[in-house]
């Protein structure tokens, strides 16, 4: 196995012979291209030494950090271009999450730092690096809340969650002022366990920076409770129901209040 301590300054590209390799360097996101391989680049001493990609390892959490990459060096589409390291294993420190501020919706939340943000006047959505397919979306609508679904609380606001069994995605609808905010976990996002976990973290940490109406002031696990199986909450929580007719509630710490 070829071991390269990232390379010395000016290390020629052709010395990265094809085959197994271990390489140290700083991992950066690469510009998208239809004529070459590589979602990322590896830098050493300020110079790019390799393109990097992986069909099995998520590289985004390691961006802008020093890493040890293990995998196989292959030629790029253009033989004159830098070679590509197809990564099978990464060693490095993962930046788990960051606070995202979305001024268009006056909200903030914590979610994975490797999500890539896109937005326009009416919508914000996130992708993974190297892809334009949304994994999570934030939209607004003038439609009322769905008539059915699972009840939960997002930043003290009662919300309805719909699960889509056909593709595993879900949507959370909550009423804020005169509009409905829609939080979506797409089919592509639902297929990735780390994205599903990030979406749940997003829901639990979401805060609206301006609220004109106060509904349920809550904190807690926000797990479903009650229902046909009589699900119980933790010892310091209670089951809050959206109405007297509801069979399923959500586990919270505080009581329902009004302005």
C-alpha positions, -999 to 999 in steps of 0.1 A, spaced: 0 0 0 13 35 -9 14 59 21 18 96 13 21 121 41 0 145 20 30 153 -4 57 178 -4 53 212 -20 52 208 -57 46 170 -56 40 160 -92 6 145 -99 19 116 -119 37 102 -88 3 92 -74 3 58 -91 -29 40 -96 -38 16 -67 -44 16 -30 -32 47 -11 -34 66 22 -31 103 19 -32 132 44 -43 167 36 -71 193 39 -104 182 23 -122 209 3 -154 210 -17 -147 210 -55 -167 229 -81 -192 207 -99 -181 196 -134 -196 174 -161 -162 167 -177 -142 154 -147 -146 133 -116 -143 144 -80 -167 160 -56 -139 172 -34 -102 181 -36 -73 173 -12 -49 201 -5 -14 202 9 6 233 16 -20 253 -3 -18 232 -35 -44 208 -48 -29 173 -51 -59 150 -58 -95 150 -66 -116 130 -42 -149 111 -44 -166 82 -26 -197 61 -33 -197 47 2 -184 74 26 -200 107 33 -173 133 28 -192 165 37 -187 163 75 -150 164 70 -148 195 47 -122 221 55 -104 198 79 -72 178 79 -80 142 72 -64 109 64 -80 93 34 -77 57 25 -89 43 -9 -79 37 -45 -62 62 -68 -77 62 -103 -72 83 -135 -96 111 -141 -117 115 -173 -90 136 -188 -56 118 -182 -39 152 -180 -61 162 -151 -53 153 -114 -60 117 -104 -90 108 -83 -89 91 -49 -119 69 -45 -122 69 -7 -132 38 13 -123 52 48 -118 86 64 -101 95 97 -107 130 110 -128 151 133 -164 155 122 -182 189 127 -215 176 137 -238 206 134 -242 243 132 -269 269 138 -287 278 106 -304 312 104 -332 315 78 -342 352 77 -368 346 50 -388 326 75 -375 344 107 -363 311 122 -332 294 133 -323 258 141 -294 234 146 -287 209 118 -257 192 102 -230 216 91 -224 197 58 -259 205 45 -257 229 15 -282 257 15 -302 271 -15 -330 296 -14 -353 320 -33 -380 344 -23 -405 317 -12 -384 286 -5 -353 273 12 -339 239 6 -308 219 15 -288 194 -6 -256 174 0 -224 186 -17 -222 177 -53 -260 172 -58 -289 195 -67 -315 171 -53 -332 185 -21 -330 165 11 -349 190 33 -371 219 23 -388 248 40 -418 263 22 -448 285 29 -484 282 19 -518 299 24 -535 265 28 -549 254 62 -533 227 82 -541 191 72 -572 177 88 -554 146 99 -519 134 109 -497 131 139 -497 159 164 -464 174 176 -451 208 188 -424 229 171 -412 259 192 -444 259 211 -466 259 180 -489 229 175 -480 211 142 -493 182 121 -469 156 107 -476 135 77 -456 103 69 -454 90 33 -450 53 34 -445 50 -3 -411 67 -2 -403 73 35 -405 111 34 -425 133 58 -438 168 61 -445 189 91 -472 217 88 -475 245 114 -496 277 114 -477 309 120 -496 342 116 -516 340 83 -494 314 66 -486 277 69 -449 268 72 -441 234 57 -410 215 67 -402 186 43 -379 156 45 -377 144 9 -374 109 -4 -337 114 -11 -333 127 25 -353 99 40 -329 73 25 -300 87 44 -300 79 82 -278 110 90 -303 133 71 -333 118 89 -315 124 122 -306 159 112 -343 166 103 -354 155 137 -327 177 153 -339 206 132 -375 201 145 -364 199 181 -342 230 180 -362 253 157 -369 287 171 -390 315 154 -373 348 160 -406 367 159 -439 353 172 -472 373 172 -492 344 186 -484 321 215 -498 287 217 -482 257 235 -451 268 255 -433 234 255 -400 216 258 -392 180 262 -387 149 241 -418 158 219 -423 121 214 -458 107 206 -478 94 236 -511 78 243 -528 62 213 -540 26 210 -508 13 227 -510 38 256 -474 51 251 -461 68 282 -439 99 286 -407 102 307 -411 108 344 -407 146 342 -431 150 312 -468 147 305 -488 138 274 -503 170 258 -533 164 235 -543 189 208 -580 184 216 -603 164 238 -611 141 209 -575 134 201 -562 99 208 -525 107 203 -505 135 221 -469 146 225 -446 145 255 -439 180 269 -427 197 301 -448 228 304 -485 236 302 -506 251 275 -509 289 277 -526 317 259 -516 353 251 
